[in-house]
């Protein structure tokens, strides 16, 4: 696709309906105004109610064997992440080894779901992880701000895909979204999805900047309509990052999407999840808001690195009957 | 992956249930003259403890003790001093909250997460709130010097035993009255633990007396000539009888009776939260709530999808051992109550409403019922008119706000209602037109000691909670108080949308 046509499509924001969608959803994407009508017509989210429900579910008591099962499940859902300007080849190698063998003293500890790095380091992770089953995810589209032209974003995504990334994490243009240019956001997601090819696309909504739960719901539907495989809360560079109520809204969106299309999409809260207790609260939400079929690393991920060591320590506590502390877990 | 939570039972040992409990009269636990009564743990359908019950003779003694305490001590004490006792009781409840939560769950059958997170903290709040009023009665807006009535006779139901006790005792004491109170015969334990807290707070003997037993004891209490004020919470049938018996005696009466609350969902509502509110409205305390939102009215344009989503959500409710911290819906209070609910469910099915109930597994011992929803109920069916007092929701549809209003008000009751809409003007318009004592906007079953609670029509009269709740325990400038309530009624009649 030439640069000129890309720009023209993005600006006119007139898009072709996706053939896979049921008629009412396909109609929603025929032009900017129908997209707008559809998104603004979604049922609202009552902030008091959603926060009350999230707080209520967070009081579930998880004990004994269910706790160990939850810890193992959470470990298998971690996208082990390093997204620093100071990242090096060595750092990415260490992280990849850790993803394959999170706890050397307990080799039965599950592997993490993926390793998530910047595009220029994706090839290093691909090399290290070959044959392990651990996926390589790479952030693209001028992560974390997303502030650049579509050509630059596409090139960034292409870099990740060409390096062999299995998953691409893109950020949406929050400026366009907040000023109501839904068509532009939609088209950018579609364009990146095309570049991804077989790689799965995670669409980062940066919910901390969207400000309202209504916006989170609209952005979730926008990303699903445009073909995002995952909807992801945050880059981890903006506070607040993932919260339980926001994740509830997104889980409800993928559940509704499945009810209407038969297609199961995935959710990834990222940032701010630091302890096993936090992680287990998210699993409870996955189970009770979306359903048990989402309790699978293919459909739910944690974008967090610090949570892995806490999960490993809690796992050891469960198995060994005592807490041994951070010196017994690798820092990588 | 199929991951389920391991059972997380709270230890029943925390309750320290004793084998036998005694009524509390004149500051002491004394043997009643009635026959012993077993109280049953409905979660397991087995005996929990034995309670000594009282007779009319014991009621005489209790009323006499309350009168003595009123005349010699309580009415002479300053409000600030009374407040200190109330604060002390509130702290006592907070200190023994875990024990009280387990006692209540064992005796009543409601889930521990509700006793732990709602019943006990709200009971403590009632004492804290009213303690603050005890020395400020002249600022209630009820005249310059509102005075206590004397001895209050109170009868409370089995659905919120500890909370109802606190909700009745705290305002009565704050206003300067003394109390004789009778808990329901199926749930006498938590109030007898509260009696220990009251005794530990060094409350003067006779200020609070607790008589135990069934309806005959309640009747002896409310008809006792030594009583100045009667407050009753329970069934409409009993309330009606009490009103007959008290007519012409000049004694003050408040009745808080049954309900058949409507939850009205408009098509612009925040649907997922409306569903949470409806679930909370009818499955909280197994639906054994007088202000339960037992009639769901959904706008026709979203009815089908909404009901499907609701069923989906109800399917995730965990029904089971009330002591398990992960249980959402516990046991029905008694075998008799379970029987009544089942009869009404059978009537609904026989009258042709579509019956749906959750597929959740139920424990083999104890009194349990799956959360149940009747769709396509019509207003003429018994299940749409009668209070079921169980986890059974009936749904009707409507097309316009006027229709919603007329269907919601088309009930012998008028205790509560819920309105679900994102449009503020519509919520306000509905609230003005609904004939119900409590109207929740985009929420349900929220309680606060500062908010008054009470009903219209067969749901009773009088208010509990807030300044108007205190007014029911005070000799006041009636013209000011009644004038206010009359103008509100007139406004309701003329309300438009």
HADDOCK unambig.tbl for C-alpha pairs under 7 A between the chains (distance, minus, plus):
assign (segid A and resid 43 and name CA) (segid B and resid 268 and name CA) 6.45 0.50 0.50
assign (segid A and resid 43 and name CA) (segid B and resid 269 and name CA) 6.61 0.50 0.50
assign (segid A and resid 43 and name CA) (segid B and resid 270 and name CA) 5.35 0.50 0.50
assign (segid A and resid 43 and name CA) (segid B and resid 271 and name CA) 6.22 0.50 0.50
assign (segid A and resid 44 and name CA) (segid B and resid 269 and name CA) 6.76 0.50 0.50
assign (segid A and resid 44 and name CA) (segid B and resid 270 and name CA) 4.47 0.50 0.50
assign (segid A and resid 45 and name CA) (segid B and resid 270 and name CA) 5.01 0.50 0.50
assign (segid A and resid 46 and name CA) (segid B and resid 270 and name CA) 5.77 0.50 0.50
assign (segid A and resid 46 and name CA) (segid B and resid 273 and name CA) 6.26 0.50 0.50
assign (segid A and resid 49 and name CA) (segid B and resid 273 and name CA) 5.34 0.50 0.50
assign (segid A and resid 50 and name CA) (segid B and resid 273 and name CA) 6.30 0.50 0.50
assign (segid A and resid 60 and name CA) (segid B and resid 325 and name CA) 6.96 0.50 0.50
assign (segid A and resid 60 and name CA) (segid B and resid 326 and name CA) 5.60 0.50 0.50
assign (segid A and resid 61 and name CA) (segid B and resid 8 and name CA) 6.32 0.50 0.50
assign (segid A and resid 61 and name CA) (segid B and resid 325 and name CA) 6.20 0.50 0.50
assign (segid A and resid 61 and name CA) (segid B and resid 326 and name CA) 6.15 0.50 0.50
assign (segid A and resid 62 and name CA) (segid B and resid 5 and name CA) 6.01 0.50 0.50
assign (segid A and resid 62 and name CA) (segid B and resid 6 and name CA) 6.70 0.50 0.50
assign (segid A and resid 63 and name CA) (segid B and resid 6 and name CA) 5.94 0.50 0.50
assign (segid A and resid 63 and name CA) (segid B and resid 8 and name CA) 6.63 0.50 0.50
assign (segid A and resid 64 and name CA) (segid B and resid 6 and name CA) 6.65 0.50 0.50
assign (segid A and resid 65 and name CA) (segid B and resid 6 and name CA) 6.67 0.50 0.50
assign (segid A and resid 66 and name CA) (segid B and resid 4 and name CA) 6.42 0.50 0.50
assign (segid A and resid 66 and name CA) (segid B and resid 5 and name CA) 5.27 0.50 0.50
assign (segid A and resid 66 and name CA) (segid B and resid 6 and name CA) 5.37 0.50 0.50
assign (segid A and resid 288 and name CA) (segid B and resid 316 and name CA) 6.50 0.50 0.50
assign (segid A and resid 292 and name CA) (segid B and resid 1 and name CA) 6.91 0.50 0.50
assign (segid A and resid 292 and name CA) (segid B and resid 2 and name CA) 6.43 0.50 0.50
assign (segid A and resid 295 and name CA) (segid B and resid 1 and name CA) 5.87 0.50 0.50
assign (segid A and resid 296 and name CA) (segid B and resid 1 and name CA) 6.41 0.50 0.50
